[in-house]
Amino acid sequence: MALTDCPSCNKKISDKSTLCPHCNFAVGDASSEDILRKQNLQKFHRKQRVQNQSLVAMLLFITGFGFMYWGGTQPGDLQHNLAIMVSIVGFVWYIVNRVRLALLKR
Ligand SMILES: [Zn+2]
């Protein structure tokens, strides 16, 4: 008995089983075209999720940056440090999401 990846949820299932025990995907009934379509859809959703995240990250960065400059705080203030932290987190998160997106596109 060999293990194979479920085309729907990508969990390990037996290649003998016709129904995925994790997501009830009918493996036996799926033609390769069905599987491809499902995988493309999954990829699309994943890409969208990453794109949404990178948008949030960019907003974080802009908010933190804007607050740092126009928030009326002085360097050393708690708010100033917080703003720097928020913009750094946003920036790093954005980069991470760009990398993830690049990896998904391959
Ligand atoms: Zn499954």
Backbone and ligand atoms as CSV (ligand in chain L), in Angstrom:
chain,resi,resn,atom,element,x,y,z
A,1,MET,N,N,0.844,-1.194,0.000
A,1,MET,CA,C,0.000,0.000,0.000
A,1,MET,C,C,0.883,1.250,0.000
A,2,ALA,N,N,0.724,2.064,-0.981
A,2,ALA,CA,C,1.530,3.280,-1.085
A,2,ALA,C,C,0.708,4.494,-0.662
A,3,LEU,N,N,1.429,5.503,-0.280
A,3,LEU,CA,C,0.753,6.734,0.107
A,3,LEU,C,C,0.850,7.755,-1.025
A,4,THR,N,N,-0.219,8.479,-1.186
A,4,THR,CA,C,-0.226,9.517,-2.209
A,4,THR,C,C,-0.848,10.783,-1.627
A,5,ASP,N,N,-0.657,11.912,-2.285
A,5,ASP,CA,C,-1.232,13.168,-1.787
A,5,ASP,C,C,-2.654,13.324,-2.287
A,6,CYS,N,N,-3.539,13.699,-1.376
A,6,CYS,CA,C,-4.905,14.007,-1.799
A,6,CYS,C,C,-4.860,15.261,-2.686
A,7,PRO,N,N,-5.483,15.212,-3.860
A,7,PRO,CA,C,-5.437,16.368,-4.757
A,7,PRO,C,C,-6.181,17.586,-4.204
A,8,SER,N,N,-7.065,17.338,-3.242
A,8,SER,CA,C,-7.853,18.438,-2.708
A,8,SER,C,C,-7.186,19.118,-1.520
A,9,CYS,N,N,-6.804,18.311,-0.525
A,9,CYS,CA,C,-6.269,18.915,0.696
A,9,CYS,C,C,-4.784,18.646,0.879
A,10,ASN,N,N,-4.173,17.861,-0.020
A,10,ASN,CA,C,-2.732,17.582,-0.009
A,10,ASN,C,C,-2.259,16.774,1.193
A,11,LYS,N,N,-3.195,16.133,1.891
A,11,LYS,CA,C,-2.776,15.263,2.989
A,11,LYS,C,C,-2.487,13.879,2.433
A,12,LYS,N,N,-1.714,13.110,3.207
A,12,LYS,CA,C,-1.337,11.775,2.748
A,12,LYS,C,C,-2.526,10.819,2.860
A,13,ILE,N,N,-2.820,10.155,1.785
A,13,ILE,CA,C,-3.872,9.138,1.810
A,13,ILE,C,C,-3.366,7.914,1.075
A,14,SER,N,N,-4.037,6.793,1.303
A,14,SER,CA,C,-3.672,5.568,0.612
A,14,SER,C,C,-4.079,5.672,-0.857
A,15,ASP,N,N,-3.258,5.150,-1.734
A,15,ASP,CA,C,-3.603,5.231,-3.154
A,15,ASP,C,C,-4.726,4.250,-3.511
A,16,LYS,N,N,-5.069,3.413,-2.551
A,16,LYS,CA,C,-6.160,2.472,-2.786
A,16,LYS,C,C,-7.523,3.076,-2.436
A,17,SER,N,N,-7.515,4.103,-1.582
A,17,SER,CA,C,-8.784,4.659,-1.138
A,17,SER,C,C,-9.392,5.546,-2.226
A,18,THR,N,N,-10.713,5.479,-2.328
A,18,THR,CA,C,-11.398,6.275,-3.335
A,18,THR,C,C,-11.919,7.572,-2.758
A,19,LEU,N,N,-11.943,7.633,-1.423
A,19,LEU,CA,C,-12.450,8.827,-0.766
A,19,LEU,C,C,-11.405,9.315,0.232
A,20,CYS,N,N,-11.070,10.578,0.165
A,20,CYS,CA,C,-10.098,11.117,1.111
A,20,CYS,C,C,-10.725,11.159,2.503
A,21,PRO,N,N,-10.066,10.548,3.507
A,21,PRO,CA,C,-10.632,10.545,4.866
A,21,PRO,C,C,-10.582,11.921,5.529
A,22,HIS,N,N,-9.791,12.837,4.976
A,22,HIS,CA,C,-9.646,14.154,5.595
A,22,HIS,C,C,-10.688,15.149,5.087
A,23,CYS,N,N,-10.934,15.131,3.783
A,23,CYS,CA,C,-11.820,16.157,3.237
A,23,CYS,C,C,-12.946,15.559,2.394
A,24,ASN,N,N,-13.063,14.221,2.377
A,24,ASN,CA,C,-14.125,13.534,1.630
A,24,ASN,C,C,-14.090,13.797,0.130
A,25,PHE,N,N,-12.923,14.124,-0.374
A,25,PHE,CA,C,-12.775,14.323,-1.805
A,25,PHE,C,C,-12.779,12.965,-2.506
A,26,ALA,N,N,-13.622,12.800,-3.501
A,26,ALA,CA,C,-13.726,11.526,-4.210
A,26,ALA,C,C,-12.549,11.367,-5.153
A,27,VAL,N,N,-11.492,10.743,-4.640
A,27,VAL,CA,C,-10.258,10.614,-5.404
A,27,VAL,C,C,-10.471,9.735,-6.634
A,28,GLY,N,N,-11.212,8.642,-6.435
A,28,GLY,CA,C,-11.420,7.692,-7.520
A,28,GLY,C,C,-12.159,8.286,-8.698
A,29,ASP,N,N,-13.122,9.170,-8.402
A,29,ASP,CA,C,-13.940,9.736,-9.464
A,29,ASP,C,C,-13.240,10.850,-10.227
A,30,ALA,N,N,-12.238,11.435,-9.610
A,30,ALA,CA,C,-11.631,12.618,-10.192
A,30,ALA,C,C,-10.762,12.256,-11.391
A,31,SER,N,N,-11.049,12.870,-12.498
A,31,SER,CA,C,-10.161,12.709,-13.638
A,31,SER,C,C,-8.967,13.630,-13.423
A,32,SER,N,N,-7.932,13.444,-14.204
A,32,SER,CA,C,-6.744,14.278,-14.016
A,32,SER,C,C,-7.074,15.747,-14.292
A,33,GLU,N,N,-8.091,15.933,-15.134
A,33,GLU,CA,C,-8.501,17.309,-15.436
A,33,GLU,C,C,-9.152,17.954,-14.213
A,34,ASP,N,N,-9.995,17.156,-13.538
A,34,ASP,CA,C,-10.636,17.629,-12.310
A,34,ASP,C,C,-9.606,18.009,-11.269
A,35,ILE,N,N,-8.627,17.119,-11.135
A,35,ILE,CA,C,-7.583,17.332,-10.133
A,35,ILE,C,C,-6.805,18.605,-10.445
A,36,LEU,N,N,-6.499,18.781,-11.707
A,36,LEU,CA,C,-5.741,19.960,-12.120
A,36,LEU,C,C,-6.542,21.225,-11.843
A,37,ARG,N,N,-7.843,21.155,-12.148
A,37,ARG,CA,C,-8.696,22.320,-11.929
A,37,ARG,C,C,-8.760,22.663,-10.447
A,38,LYS,N,N,-8.891,21.619,-9.646
A,38,LYS,CA,C,-8.969,21.812,-8.194
A,38,LYS,C,C,-7.669,22.404,-7.665
A,39,GLN,N,N,-6.558,21.911,-8.182
A,39,GLN,CA,C,-5.257,22.406,-7.727
A,39,GLN,C,C,-5.046,23.861,-8.130
A,40,ASN,N,N,-5.507,24.184,-9.331
A,40,ASN,CA,C,-5.382,25.560,-9.791
A,40,ASN,C,C,-6.213,26.503,-8.933
A,41,LEU,N,N,-7.405,26.044,-8.577
A,41,LEU,CA,C,-8.290,26.833,-7.737
A,41,LEU,C,C,-7.653,27.062,-6.370
A,42,GLN,N,N,-7.053,25.982,-5.855
A,42,GLN,CA,C,-6.403,26.051,-4.550
A,42,GLN,C,C,-5.237,27.041,-4.595
A,43,LYS,N,N,-4.496,26.965,-5.679
A,43,LYS,CA,C,-3.365,27.854,-5.870
A,43,LYS,C,C,-3.835,29.306,-5.941
A,44,PHE,N,N,-4.949,29.502,-6.642
A,44,PHE,CA,C,-5.518,30.830,-6.800
A,44,PHE,C,C,-5.927,31.404,-5.448
A,45,HIS,N,N,-6.591,30.573,-4.644
A,45,HIS,CA,C,-7.038,31.034,-3.319
A,45,HIS,C,C,-5.849,31.361,-2.434
A,46,ARG,N,N,-4.827,30.503,-2.517
A,46,ARG,CA,C,-3.644,30.720,-1.698
A,46,ARG,C,C,-2.972,32.028,-2.091
A,47,LYS,N,N,-2.919,32.267,-3.413
A,47,LYS,CA,C,-2.299,33.472,-3.926
A,47,LYS,C,C,-3.055,34.714,-3.453
A,48,GLN,N,N,-4.389,34.586,-3.479
A,48,GLN,CA,C,-5.216,35.705,-3.042
A,48,GLN,C,C,-4.994,36.023,-1.571
A,49,ARG,N,N,-4.860,34.934,-0.786
A,49,ARG,CA,C,-4.656,35.119,0.648
A,49,ARG,C,C,-3.337,35.854,0.891
A,50,VAL,N,N,-2.303,35.459,0.177
A,50,VAL,CA,C,-0.994,36.097,0.345
A,50,VAL,C,C,-1.055,37.545,-0.118
A,51,GLN,N,N,-1.804,37.785,-1.207
A,51,GLN,CA,C,-1.917,39.150,-1.713
A,51,GLN,C,C,-2.644,40.039,-0.712
A,52,ASN,N,N,-3.688,39.491,-0.091
A,52,ASN,CA,C,-4.393,40.248,0.941
A,52,ASN,C,C,-3.475,40.570,2.105
A,53,GLN,N,N,-2.676,39.583,2.481
A,53,GLN,CA,C,-1.750,39.776,3.596
A,53,GLN,C,C,-0.705,40.819,3.278
A,54,SER,N,N,-0.224,40.819,2.050
A,54,SER,CA,C,0.804,41.793,1.711
A,54,SER,C,C,0.210,43.199,1.658
A,55,LEU,N,N,-1.077,43.291,1.355
A,55,LEU,CA,C,-1.762,44.581,1.383
A,55,LEU,C,C,-1.849,45.099,2.819
A,56,VAL,N,N,-2.230,44.209,3.734
A,56,VAL,CA,C,-2.309,44.570,5.156
A,56,VAL,C,C,-0.934,44.979,5.664
A,57,ALA,N,N,0.087,44.224,5.238
A,57,ALA,CA,C,1.458,44.513,5.665
A,57,ALA,C,C,1.889,45.891,5.185
A,58,MET,N,N,1.524,46.206,3.941
A,58,MET,CA,C,1.897,47.496,3.380
A,58,MET,C,C,1.190,48.623,4.139
A,59,LEU,N,N,-0.092,48.395,4.478
A,59,LEU,CA,C,-0.843,49.380,5.255
A,59,LEU,C,C,-0.208,49.600,6.627
A,60,LEU,N,N,0.232,48.500,7.240
A,60,LEU,CA,C,0.912,48.581,8.536
A,60,LEU,C,C,2.152,49.455,8.418
A,61,PHE,N,N,2.915,49.178,7.383
A,61,PHE,CA,C,4.160,49.905,7.152
A,61,PHE,C,C,3.882,51.400,6.970
A,62,ILE,N,N,2.900,51.709,6.127
A,62,ILE,CA,C,2.564,53.110,5.850
A,62,ILE,C,C,2.043,53.797,7.112
A,63,THR,N,N,1.190,53.077,7.860
A,63,THR,CA,C,0.632,53.639,9.091
A,63,THR,C,C,1.733,53.951,10.097
A,64,GLY,N,N,2.623,52.964,10.295
A,64,GLY,CA,C,3.714,53.151,11.238
A,64,GLY,C,C,4.624,54.283,10.810
A,65,PHE,N,N,4.926,54.318,9.538
A,65,PHE,CA,C,5.810,55.331,8.982
A,65,PHE,C,C,5.181,56.716,9.089
A,66,GLY,N,N,3.904,56.790,8.721
A,66,GLY,CA,C,3.180,58.063,8.763
A,66,GLY,C,C,3.086,58.581,10.185
A,67,PHE,N,N,2.815,57.684,11.115
A,67,PHE,CA,C,2.674,58.076,12.509
A,67,PHE,C,C,3.990,58.592,13.067
A,68,MET,N,N,5.078,57.960,12.615
A,68,MET,CA,C,6.406,58.340,13.068
A,68,MET,C,C,6.716,59.785,12.670
A,69,TYR,N,N,6.255,60.156,11.462
A,69,TYR,CA,C,6.599,61.476,10.939
A,69,TYR,C,C,5.584,62.550,11.294
A,70,TRP,N,N,4.307,62.166,11.213
A,70,TRP,CA,C,3.273,63.184,11.389
A,70,TRP,C,C,2.441,62.971,12.649
A,71,GLY,N,N,2.847,62.013,13.480
A,71,GLY,CA,C,2.075,61.724,14.685
A,71,GLY,C,C,2.383,62.695,15.809
A,72,GLY,N,N,3.349,63.573,15.614
A,72,GLY,CA,C,3.677,64.554,16.634
A,72,GLY,C,C,4.443,63.962,17.807
A,73,THR,N,N,5.049,62.787,17.599
A,73,THR,CA,C,5.803,62.175,18.695
A,73,THR,C,C,7.289,62.480,18.534
A,74,GLN,N,N,8.009,62.424,19.637
A,74,GLN,CA,C,9.446,62.655,19.627
A,74,GLN,C,C,10.171,61.315,19.661
A,75,PRO,N,N,11.372,61.259,19.055
A,75,PRO,CA,C,12.158,60.031,19.177
A,75,PRO,C,C,12.387,59.704,20.648
A,76,GLY,N,N,12.183,58.471,21.019
A,76,GLY,CA,C,12.325,58.067,22.412
A,76,GLY,C,C,10.971,57.874,23.070
A,77,ASP,N,N,9.937,58.534,22.515
A,77,ASP,CA,C,8.587,58.310,23.017
A,77,ASP,C,C,8.168,56.865,22.797
A,78,LEU,N,N,7.263,56.426,23.645
A,78,LEU,CA,C,6.750,55.068,23.475
A,78,LEU,C,C,6.020,54.949,22.141
A,79,GLN,N,N,5.232,55.968,21.821
A,79,GLN,CA,C,4.469,55.940,20.568
A,79,GLN,C,C,5.393,55.921,19.358
A,80,HIS,N,N,6.494,56.657,19.475
A,80,HIS,CA,C,7.463,56.715,18.387
A,80,HIS,C,C,8.101,55.343,18.169
A,81,ASN,N,N,8.515,54.717,19.269
A,81,ASN,CA,C,9.100,53.377,19.175
A,81,ASN,C,C,8.098,52.376,18.625
A,82,LEU,N,N,6.860,52.531,19.083
A,82,LEU,CA,C,5.795,51.648,18.618
A,82,LEU,C,C,5.598,51.803,17.114
A,83,ALA,N,N,5.629,53.057,16.657
A,83,ALA,CA,C,5.440,53.336,15.234
A,83,ALA,C,C,6.564,52.718,14.413
A,84,ILE,N,N,7.791,52.842,14.929
A,84,ILE,CA,C,8.937,52.241,14.230
A,84,ILE,C,C,8.763,50.724,14.150
A,85,MET,N,N,8.334,50.144,15.281
A,85,MET,CA,C,8.155,48.696,15.333
A,85,MET,C,C,7.092,48.254,14.327
A,86,VAL,N,N,5.979,48.997,14.315
A,86,VAL,CA,C,4.890,48.642,13.398
A,86,VAL,C,C,5.352,48.711,11.950
A,87,SER,N,N,6.111,49.740,11.614
A,87,SER,CA,C,6.553,49.864,10.227
A,87,SER,C,C,7.579,48.792,9.870
A,88,ILE,N,N,8.421,48.420,10.827
A,88,ILE,CA,C,9.390,47.345,10.562
A,88,ILE,C,C,8.665,46.013,10.363
A,89,VAL,N,N,7.712,45.731,11.263
A,89,VAL,CA,C,6.938,44.491,11.145
A,89,VAL,C,C,6.212,44.457,9.801
A,90,GLY,N,N,5.587,45.583,9.444
A,90,GLY,CA,C,4.876,45.669,8.164
A,90,GLY,C,C,5.807,45.435,6.995
A,91,PHE,N,N,6.993,46.033,7.065
A,91,PHE,CA,C,7.962,45.907,5.985
A,91,PHE,C,C,8.432,44.466,5.818
A,92,VAL,N,N,8.810,43.847,6.935
A,92,VAL,CA,C,9.300,42.458,6.894
A,92,VAL,C,C,8.194,41.517,6.406
A,93,TRP,N,N,6.993,41.726,6.937
A,93,TRP,CA,C,5.852,40.891,6.558
A,93,TRP,C,C,5.572,41.017,5.051
A,94,TYR,N,N,5.709,42.246,4.566
A,94,TYR,CA,C,5.491,42.489,3.153
A,94,TYR,C,C,6.509,41.726,2.300
A,95,ILE,N,N,7.770,41.802,2.690
A,95,ILE,CA,C,8.834,41.092,1.968
A,95,ILE,C,C,8.571,39.584,1.973
A,96,VAL,N,N,8.201,39.063,3.172
A,96,VAL,CA,C,7.920,37.630,3.293
A,96,VAL,C,C,6.799,37.231,2.331
A,97,ASN,N,N,5.773,38.064,2.262
A,97,ASN,CA,C,4.652,37.750,1.373
A,97,ASN,C,C,5.032,37.832,-0.097
A,98,ARG,N,N,5.929,38.769,-0.436
A,98,ARG,CA,C,6.392,38.863,-1.818
A,98,ARG,C,C,7.140,37.587,-2.205
A,99,VAL,N,N,7.959,37.097,-1.268
A,99,VAL,CA,C,8.727,35.872,-1.521
A,99,VAL,C,C,7.772,34.691,-1.695
A,100,ARG,N,N,6.763,34.629,-0.810
A,100,ARG,CA,C,5.786,33.534,-0.883
A,100,ARG,C,C,5.050,33.562,-2.212
A,101,LEU,N,N,4.734,34.772,-2.650
A,101,LEU,CA,C,4.022,34.934,-3.917
A,101,LEU,C,C,4.893,34.471,-5.088
A,102,ALA,N,N,6.166,34.824,-5.004
A,102,ALA,CA,C,7.108,34.418,-6.053
A,102,ALA,C,C,7.238,32.898,-6.100
A,103,LEU,N,N,7.242,32.282,-4.908
A,103,LEU,CA,C,7.349,30.828,-4.845
A,103,LEU,C,C,6.079,30.157,-5.399
A,104,LEU,N,N,4.939,30.777,-5.152
A,104,LEU,CA,C,3.671,30.216,-5.628
A,104,LEU,C,C,3.561,30.281,-7.145
A,105,LYS,N,N,4.212,31.266,-7.723
A,105,LYS,CA,C,4.083,31.484,-9.161
A,105,LYS,C,C,4.865,30.462,-9.976
A,106,ARG,N,N,5.814,29.795,-9.316
A,106,ARG,CA,C,6.637,28.851,-10.064
A,106,ARG,C,C,5.814,27.673,-10.569
L,1,ZN,ZN,ZN,-8.318,15.411,1.024
